[in-house]
Amino acid sequence: MRPLFHPQLVNDAFGDPGLYVEFMFERRALLFDLGDLGGLSTRRVLRVTDVFVSHAHMDHFIGFDYLLRLHLGRGKRLRLYGPPGFAAQVGHKLAAYTWNLVHRYEAQLVFEVLEVHPDGNAFVREFSSSSAFRHANERPFKLVDGVLFDEPALRVRTVFLEHGTSVLAFALEEKAHVNVWKNRLQEMGLPMGPWLHALKRAVLAGLPDETLVRVPGATARDLPLGMLREHLVRVVPGQKIAYIVDCDFSTANVRRIVSLARDADWLYVESPFLHEDVAHATRKHHLTTRQAGWLAREARAKRTVPFHFSPKYRDREAQLRSEVEESAAIGALT
């Protein structure tokens, strides 16, 4: 199976947190957290359509200014998601600049900021360069089962974690994955090409069998979706990526993390402190390496990527990683 999602940490494990997820065959990416974005090229930053921010501590939010600077004047609509108070924080960031010349840009930049609360209440506040980023409207958002973002092929879920403040954890889920049998393409005399993406979208959307799919070529034709679905494709479970940062090892956090990250193909989990410093980690509302590995084992994550290491261990990176790996393998917390 050729994966749809291609995740990559923005910085090394000691740098600011951030996960960049690019989509195969699309000039599009999602970003989880807004730490230092200097490690991403301009081209890659401009592919971002949606940004999921766990909370607004500086190392998770300082990259907003860079995101703003690169997108200004390019006629884009960016969607941002965050915890209580996030919409006002984005507004304050925008208000810190003088916008007396922004009206000269022909192309508008719009931020749609979705703020969610633990009680299920949520709203979207919009900021546009056309009004010098004074928010023009606000509308309610219905949060169902923690789903922040929902498209035919994928969704992003969230849960609240405690870190001395409310923090969001995220799971990016591909609802299903459509594989095309190349040998059957050849047998049926059908070409490779972009039309297969339209076929996959139609399959994932559950369109009726009689829906016609345009097949290009020298003898372009329309073929019924039902026939193509039966003979050409196979639907299998999709990818899942979980992203966990800045939380303590409380009973409530553990339950929510394990549920959110269940059977993840990739679990990106903060591991700031060695377990020998568990008392310090508890005071700082962070996980230890062994706690992170234990969570990965409980969630049955297929691959675990520890990150957000404390700089105090810069000469002990191998030990940080090995403690996560050992705990994920045997479930040990001591």
C-alpha positions as CSV (number, residue, x, y, z in Angstrom):
1,M,0.0,0.0,0.0
2,R,1.4,3.4,-1.0
3,P,0.6,5.6,2.0
4,L,-1.3,8.8,1.6
5,F,0.3,10.6,4.6
6,H,4.0,11.3,4.8
7,P,4.8,12.7,8.3
8,Q,8.0,14.4,9.3
9,L,9.1,16.2,12.4
10,V,9.8,19.9,11.6
11,N,12.8,20.0,13.9
12,D,15.1,17.4,15.6
13,A,13.9,15.8,18.8
14,F,15.4,18.5,21.0
15,G,13.9,21.4,18.9
16,D,10.5,23.0,19.0
17,P,7.6,20.5,18.5
18,G,6.0,20.4,15.2
19,L,4.8,17.7,12.8
20,Y,4.5,18.3,9.0
21,V,2.2,15.8,7.2
22,E,2.4,15.9,3.4
23,F,-0.2,14.2,1.1
24,M,1.0,12.0,-1.7
25,F,-0.1,13.3,-5.1
26,E,-1.4,16.6,-3.7
27,R,0.3,19.9,-3.2
28,R,-1.1,20.1,0.3
29,A,0.1,19.5,3.9
30,L,-1.2,19.7,7.5
31,L,0.8,21.0,10.4
32,F,0.6,20.0,14.0
33,D,1.9,22.8,16.3
34,L,3.6,26.0,15.3
35,G,7.1,26.0,16.9
36,D,10.1,27.2,15.0
37,L,9.4,26.6,11.3
38,G,12.8,27.6,10.0
39,G,13.5,23.9,9.1
40,L,10.8,24.0,6.4
41,S,11.3,25.5,3.0
42,T,9.0,28.3,1.8
43,R,7.5,25.9,-0.8
44,R,6.5,23.4,2.0
45,V,5.1,26.0,4.3
46,L,2.9,27.4,1.5
47,R,1.4,23.9,1.0
48,V,-0.1,24.0,4.5
49,T,-3.9,24.4,4.6
50,D,-4.7,23.5,8.2
51,V,-2.7,24.0,11.4
52,F,-3.6,22.1,14.6
53,V,-2.1,23.8,17.7
54,S,-1.9,21.9,21.0
55,H,-1.6,25.1,23.1
56,A,0.0,28.5,22.9
57,H,3.2,28.0,25.0
58,M,5.9,29.8,23.1
59,D,7.7,26.7,21.7
60,H,4.4,25.5,20.2
61,F,3.2,28.8,18.7
62,I,6.1,31.1,17.9
63,G,6.1,30.0,14.3
64,F,2.8,31.8,13.7
65,D,4.6,35.0,12.6
66,Y,6.6,33.1,10.0
67,L,3.5,31.4,8.7
68,L,1.8,34.8,8.4
69,R,4.7,36.4,6.7
70,L,5.0,33.8,4.0
71,H,1.2,33.6,3.2
72,L,0.5,37.3,3.2
73,G,-0.6,38.6,-0.2
74,R,-1.0,35.1,-1.7
75,G,-4.8,34.8,-1.6
76,K,-5.1,31.9,0.8
77,R,-7.5,30.8,3.4
78,L,-5.8,29.0,6.3
79,R,-7.7,27.1,9.0
80,L,-6.2,27.0,12.5
81,Y,-7.5,24.9,15.5
82,G,-6.7,25.4,19.1
83,P,-7.9,25.2,22.8
84,P,-9.7,27.8,24.9
85,G,-8.5,31.3,24.4
86,F,-6.8,30.4,21.1
87,A,-8.9,32.7,18.9
88,A,-8.0,35.7,21.0
89,Q,-4.4,34.7,21.0
90,V,-4.3,34.6,17.2
91,G,-6.1,38.0,17.2
92,H,-3.5,39.5,19.5
93,K,-0.7,38.2,17.3
94,L,-2.3,39.9,14.3
95,A,-3.1,43.1,16.2
96,A,0.6,43.5,17.1
97,Y,1.4,44.6,13.6
98,T,0.5,47.9,11.7
99,W,-1.7,47.1,8.7
100,N,-2.1,50.5,7.1
101,L,-0.8,49.2,3.7
102,V,-2.4,45.8,3.7
103,H,-5.3,47.0,1.6
104,R,-2.9,47.3,-1.4
105,Y,-2.7,43.6,-1.7
106,E,-5.1,42.3,-4.3
107,A,-5.1,38.8,-2.9
108,Q,-6.6,38.5,0.6
109,L,-5.3,36.3,3.4
110,V,-8.0,34.8,5.6
111,F,-7.5,32.9,8.9
112,E,-10.4,30.7,10.1
113,V,-9.7,30.0,13.7
114,L,-11.6,27.2,15.4
115,E,-11.5,27.3,19.2
116,V,-12.8,24.3,21.1
117,H,-13.6,23.9,24.8
118,P,-13.8,20.8,27.1
119,D,-17.6,21.1,27.5
120,G,-18.0,20.6,23.7
121,N,-18.7,24.2,22.9
122,A,-16.7,25.5,19.9
123,F,-16.8,28.5,17.5
124,V,-15.0,29.8,14.4
125,R,-13.7,33.3,14.3
126,E,-12.5,34.8,11.0
127,F,-9.7,37.3,10.5
128,S,-9.1,38.8,7.0
129,S,-6.5,41.1,5.6
130,S,-9.3,43.0,3.8
131,S,-10.3,44.4,7.3
132,A,-6.7,44.7,8.6
133,F,-7.3,41.4,10.4
134,R,-10.0,42.8,12.7
135,H,-12.3,39.7,13.1
136,A,-15.4,40.2,11.0
137,N,-17.6,37.4,12.0
138,E,-18.0,34.5,14.3
139,R,-20.1,31.3,14.0
140,P,-20.7,28.3,16.2
141,F,-19.2,25.0,15.4
142,K,-20.7,21.6,16.3
143,L,-18.0,19.4,17.8
144,V,-19.1,15.7,17.5
145,D,-17.0,12.9,18.9
146,G,-14.0,15.3,19.0
147,V,-13.9,15.6,15.2
148,L,-12.3,19.0,14.3
149,F,-11.8,18.4,10.6
150,D,-13.8,16.1,8.3
151,E,-13.4,15.3,4.6
152,P,-14.5,12.4,2.5
153,A,-11.1,10.7,2.8
154,L,-9.8,11.8,6.2
155,R,-10.6,13.4,9.6
156,V,-8.8,14.9,12.6
157,R,-10.0,14.1,16.1
158,T,-8.9,15.7,19.3
159,V,-9.1,15.1,23.1
160,F,-8.2,17.5,25.9
161,L,-5.2,16.8,28.1
162,E,-4.0,18.5,31.3
163,H,-0.7,20.2,31.5
164,G,-1.5,22.8,34.1
165,T,-3.5,24.3,31.2
166,S,-5.7,22.7,28.6
167,V,-3.8,21.0,25.8
168,L,-5.1,19.3,22.7
169,A,-3.9,16.0,21.4
170,F,-4.7,15.0,17.8
171,A,-5.2,11.9,15.6
172,L,-5.2,12.2,11.8
173,E,-7.2,9.3,10.4
174,E,-7.5,8.2,6.8
175,K,-11.0,6.8,6.7
176,A,-10.1,4.0,4.2
177,H,-7.4,3.5,1.6
178,V,-8.2,2.6,-2.0
179,N,-5.6,0.4,-3.9
180,V,-5.7,0.1,-7.6
181,W,-4.7,-3.2,-9.1
182,K,-2.1,-2.3,-11.8
183,N,-2.3,-5.6,-13.5
184,R,-6.0,-5.3,-13.9
185,L,-5.6,-1.9,-15.4
186,Q,-3.4,-3.4,-18.1
187,E,-5.9,-6.3,-18.6
188,M,-8.7,-3.8,-19.1
189,G,-6.7,-1.6,-21.4
190,L,-7.0,1.4,-19.1
191,P,-4.2,4.0,-18.6
192,M,-2.5,5.2,-15.5
193,G,-3.0,8.9,-14.7
194,P,-4.8,11.5,-12.6
195,W,-8.2,10.0,-13.4
196,L,-7.5,7.3,-10.9
197,H,-7.5,10.0,-8.1
198,A,-11.1,10.9,-9.1
199,L,-11.9,7.2,-9.1
200,K,-10.6,6.8,-5.6
201,R,-12.5,9.9,-4.4
202,A,-15.7,8.5,-5.9
203,V,-15.2,5.1,-4.2
204,L,-14.5,6.8,-0.8
205,A,-17.5,9.0,-1.1
206,G,-19.7,5.9,-1.7
207,L,-21.2,7.2,-4.9
208,P,-23.8,5.0,-6.7
209,D,-22.7,2.2,-9.0
210,E,-24.2,4.0,-12.0
211,T,-22.0,7.1,-11.5
212,L,-19.9,7.6,-14.6
213,V,-16.1,8.0,-14.3
214,R,-14.3,9.7,-17.2
215,V,-11.3,7.7,-18.5
216,P,-9.0,9.8,-20.7
217,G,-6.9,8.7,-23.6
218,A,-7.0,8.4,-27.4
219,T,-10.5,6.8,-27.0
220,A,-11.8,8.7,-24.0
221,R,-14.9,7.1,-22.5
222,D,-17.1,7.1,-19.4
223,L,-17.3,3.9,-17.4
224,P,-19.7,3.0,-14.6
225,L,-18.2,3.3,-11.1
226,G,-19.7,0.0,-10.0
227,M,-17.8,-2.0,-12.7
228,L,-14.6,-0.2,-11.9
229,R,-15.1,-0.7,-8.1
230,E,-15.6,-4.4,-8.6
231,H,-12.8,-5.2,-10.9
232,L,-10.2,-2.6,-10.3
233,V,-9.9,-1.5,-6.7
234,R,-9.5,-2.9,-3.2
235,V,-10.5,-0.9,-0.1
236,V,-8.3,-1.4,3.0
237,P,-8.0,0.3,6.4
238,G,-6.3,3.7,6.1
239,Q,-3.4,5.3,8.0
240,K,-3.6,6.8,11.5
241,I,-1.2,9.3,13.0
242,A,-1.4,10.4,16.6
243,Y,0.3,13.5,18.1
244,I,0.8,13.8,21.8
245,V,2.6,16.7,23.6
246,D,2.9,18.4,26.9
247,C,0.8,16.4,29.4
248,D,1.2,14.7,32.7
249,F,0.7,11.0,33.4
250,S,-2.6,11.3,35.2
251,T,-5.4,8.7,35.0
252,A,-7.6,10.9,32.9
253,N,-4.8,11.8,30.4
254,V,-3.8,8.1,30.1
255,R,-7.3,7.1,29.3
256,R,-7.8,9.7,26.7
257,I,-4.4,9.2,25.0
258,V,-4.8,5.4,24.8
259,S,-8.3,5.8,23.3
260,L,-7.2,8.5,20.8
261,A,-4.0,6.7,19.7
262,R,-5.4,3.2,19.6
263,D,-3.8,1.2,16.7
264,A,-2.0,4.2,15.3
265,D,0.5,3.5,12.5
266,W,2.6,6.4,13.8
267,L,2.5,7.7,17.4
268,Y,4.5,10.9,17.9
269,V,4.7,11.3,21.7
270,E,6.6,13.7,23.9
271,S,9.4,12.1,26.0
272,P,11.1,15.1,27.7
273,F,12.6,13.4,30.8
274,L,14.4,10.2,31.7
275,H,12.4,8.1,34.1
276,E,15.0,8.7,36.8
277,D,13.7,12.3,36.9
278,V,10.0,11.2,37.2
279,A,9.4,13.5,40.2
280,H,10.7,16.5,38.2
281,A,8.6,15.5,35.2
282,T,5.5,15.3,37.4
283,R,6.1,18.8,38.7
284,K,6.5,20.1,35.2
285,H,3.3,18.2,34.0
286,H,5.3,16.2,31.4
287,L,5.8,12.6,30.6
288,T,8.9,10.5,31.1
289,T,10.5,8.2,28.6
290,R,9.1,5.1,30.2
291,Q,5.6,6.6,30.5
292,A,5.7,7.5,26.8
293,G,6.7,3.9,25.9
294,W,4.0,2.4,28.2
295,L,1.4,4.6,26.5
296,A,2.5,3.4,23.1
297,R,2.2,-0.2,24.2
298,E,-1.2,0.3,25.7
299,A,-2.4,2.0,22.5
300,R,-0.9,-0.8,20.4
301,A,0.9,1.8,18.2
302,K,2.8,0.2,15.3
303,R,5.6,2.7,15.3
304,T,6.5,5.2,18.1
305,V,8.5,8.4,17.5
306,P,9.7,10.0,20.7
307,F,10.4,13.8,20.6
308,H,10.4,17.0,22.5
309,F,13.4,15.9,24.5
310,S,14.7,18.2,27.2
311,P,17.9,20.0,26.2
312,K,19.4,18.9,29.6
313,Y,19.9,15.4,28.0
314,R,21.5,16.5,24.8
315,D,24.4,14.2,25.4
316,R,22.1,11.3,26.4
317,E,19.8,11.0,23.4
318,A,20.5,7.3,22.9
319,Q,19.4,6.6,26.5
320,L,16.2,8.6,26.0
321,R,15.3,6.6,22.9
322,S,16.2,3.2,24.4
323,E,14.0,3.8,27.5
324,V,11.0,4.6,25.3
325,E,11.7,1.5,23.1
326,E,12.2,-0.8,26.1
327,S,9.0,0.4,27.8
328,A,7.0,0.1,24.6
329,A,8.3,-3.5,24.2
330,I,7.7,-4.8,27.8
331,G,5.4,-2.2,29.3
332,A,7.7,-1.5,32.2
333,L,7.3,1.7,34.3
334,T,10.0,1.1,36.9
